[in-house]
Amino acid sequence: MNDRLARCLLIAKVLAADGIMTDGERDFLEGAMEELGLTSEERARCRDFDGWDEAEPIVAALSVDEKRALMDRLVLAVLADGKVSPHEMSTVEKLSAALGLG
């Protein structure tokens, strides 16, 4: 797994944290996958949440600036549907701590 897919999987993890992925959240994920240049196979893996367990350690190896940029994107993901759920915020907080930014 490459770091681009790992980033998108963590975005997907935040978007799905409340158990619901709205159209706005799906659009956000599609935009992230497009921006990061995921292949069709990688996009399918991301949509199926295939590799969540592998993604965190890969992202943890990124530079501090790259981790901060990802955290900014995760916060934007929480806001993608206009509602902030406690589950989504909890997931962002846990990821921030796991990446050494909490």
N, C-alpha and C positions, 0 to 999 in steps of 0.2 A: 504494500500500500504506500502511496506517495503522500506528501504532506498536503497537497491540494485536496485530495479525497478525504483525508483525515479532518481537515478544517470543515469541509462541507458536512461530514457526518456529525461533527459537534454542533454545527448550526442546526441540522435536522433534529438532533437530540433535544436542543432547547425548544425548537418549534413544537415538538411532539410531547413535551414534558407534562402538559396539562391533559393529555389524552385526546386532544382534538387538534387537527391541522386544518385551518380555514383556507379558503381560496387565496386570501392575501398572504398567508404564511407559505402556501405552496408557491405562489409567485415569487416571494422573497427567496425561497430555496432555489427555484429555477434560475433566478438572477445571479445568485451566488455561484451556482454551478457553471453558468455561462461565463461569468467574470473570471473564474479560476480555470476555465478551459478544460473542464472534465470531458472525457470521452463518453460515448453513449453507454458503454459498459459500466464506467464509473458512476454515471448518473443513475443507472438502474440500481447499482449497489447502494447508492445514497438514498434513493427513494424507498428501498427495501430495508434501510437501516442495517445493511450488511457490513459489519466491521466496527461497530461502536466500541467494542472492547479493545480493539487494536488502535483506535484513533488517538486516544488520550496520550499514550506514551510517545507517539510520533510528534504530536503537537508540542509536548513538553520539551522536546529537543530543539524547538525553534528559538530564534533570538528573542530577547526581551521585547524589542520593538515589534517583531512579528506577532508575539503573544498579545501584546497590548492592542494591536490592530485587530486581531481576532476577537478579543474581548469587546472591543467597540462594536464589531459586527454582531456579536452575540446579544448585546444590549439592544441593538436595532432590530434583531430578530424577535426579541420579546415584544417589541412595540409594533410588529408587523400587522397585527390584527386590531390594533387600537385598544387592546385590553392587556393588562399586566396580571398574570396569574401568579399566585404564590409558588406553584410548582415550577414555573419557568424561572422565576427569580432565584429560587433555591438551587436549581440546576446551574444557573450562571454563577452563583456564589461558590458552589462546590467545584466547578471547573476552574474558577479563578484561583481558588486555594490549591487545587491539584497542579496548576501550572506555575505555582509559586508567585502569584500576583495578589493573593488575598491577604 
